[in-house]
Amino acid sequence: MVHSLYAVVRSGGKQYRVEEGLLLTVASLEGEPGKTVTFGEVLLVADGDAVKAAGKATVTGEIVGHGKTEKLTIFRYKNKTRSRKKTGHRSKTTTVRITKIEA
């Protein structure tokens, strides 16, 4: 059986399952590429079959780069009134490489 250490963290209102060495794309974070980021809200840490709620666990990572998601097209249309509106949206993202999980 392979023992894999993983954690569940919350960032930007979403939860992510992370392992060491994983590239993770999250909502925009402050910092330049190469800087270290610590995820404040660690919800769970698991080492093989041992799963525990993370009391004082920390997950750190390194910012790899910043970017944007693919364009999301919003089209609103109202029947019989010749009313239509087209808009677009791209969210800013940050790519982080997980470097260390400390339980």
Phi, psi and omega in degrees: 000136181269127177271116178242130178269123176219165181219160174245122181239158177245129178213127179065029179081003179240157180251140182229140174266120186236150173229163179295136179089355183283139171269124186237132177254118183235173175300155188310131176242154177285145174128155179270157174302136183101342179283157180266138179238136175247126178278121185285323184257096175259120186268328187204145174230132180230133176235096184069241179269348181276107180248131179217152176290139186274106177279299182239030180281150176229146175236124179243153180210172180241132180290125179267319180182174179243154179195196178227155176283174175292156184291133177256122182261127178248124180234119179250138185217134176242130184294140171068005182240003183058032181256121177210146180216132181239125177226167179224164182207138173227121180278146176277139182229164175229134177261128185235136172261122181286124183255325185209137172240118180246124182263000000 
